[in-house]
Amino acid sequence: MKPNYFLPKPVKVGDELDLTIEAVASKGDGIAKKDGYVIFVAGAKQGDTVKVKVTDVRARFAIAEKVA
């Protein structure tokens, strides 16, 4: 079985999503998931529901920023 980082990602750069922050990473970024795929959101707190724009997609996670 192939490792999951070879599978298609559920997001792409430029996608806008509404996400709920499930936890906070050690560096302070909010952590949300889309279909089990981790998305880090700078400046988000646990429990927040935020609209974000995906800025970077990597093998195991994506990075997004909050949209006003």
C-alpha positions as CSV (number, residue, x, y, z in Angstrom):
1,M,0.0,0.0,0.0
2,K,1.3,3.5,-0.9
3,P,1.9,6.0,1.9
4,N,-1.0,8.5,2.0
5,Y,1.3,11.4,0.9
6,F,1.0,10.1,-2.7
7,L,-2.8,10.3,-2.7
8,P,-4.6,13.3,-4.1
9,K,-5.0,16.1,-1.6
10,P,-8.5,17.3,-0.7
11,V,-7.4,21.0,-1.1
12,K,-5.4,23.0,-3.5
13,V,-3.7,26.4,-3.4
14,G,-6.4,29.2,-3.6
15,D,-9.2,27.1,-2.2
16,E,-11.4,29.0,0.3
17,L,-12.9,26.9,3.1
18,D,-14.9,27.2,6.3
19,L,-13.1,25.2,9.0
20,T,-13.3,24.6,12.7
21,I,-10.1,24.7,14.6
22,E,-9.7,21.4,16.5
23,A,-6.4,22.1,18.3
24,V,-3.4,24.4,18.5
25,A,0.1,23.4,17.4
26,S,3.2,23.9,19.5
27,K,4.1,27.0,17.5
28,G,0.6,28.5,18.0
29,D,-1.1,27.8,14.7
30,G,-4.6,26.5,14.7
31,I,-5.1,22.9,13.4
32,A,-8.1,22.0,11.3
33,K,-8.8,18.9,9.1
34,K,-10.5,18.4,5.8
35,D,-11.2,14.7,5.0
36,G,-8.4,13.8,7.5
37,Y,-5.9,16.1,5.9
38,V,-4.2,18.6,8.3
39,I,-4.5,22.3,7.6
40,F,-2.5,24.8,9.7
41,V,-4.1,28.3,10.2
42,A,-2.0,31.1,11.7
43,G,-3.6,33.1,14.4
44,A,-6.6,30.8,14.9
45,K,-7.6,29.5,18.3
46,Q,-9.1,26.1,19.3
47,G,-12.9,26.2,18.8
48,D,-12.8,29.0,16.3
49,T,-14.8,28.6,13.0
50,V,-12.9,30.5,10.4
51,K,-13.0,31.1,6.6
52,V,-9.5,30.5,5.2
53,K,-7.6,30.6,1.9
54,V,-5.1,27.8,1.2
55,T,-1.7,29.3,0.5
56,D,0.6,26.2,0.4
57,V,-0.1,22.4,-0.1
58,R,2.5,19.9,1.0
59,A,2.7,16.1,1.1
60,R,1.2,15.7,4.6
61,F,-0.4,19.1,5.4
62,A,-1.5,22.5,4.0
63,I,-1.1,26.0,5.2
64,A,-3.9,28.5,5.1
65,E,-4.6,32.1,6.2
66,K,-7.7,33.6,7.6
67,V,-9.9,35.6,5.2
68,A,-11.7,38.7,6.4
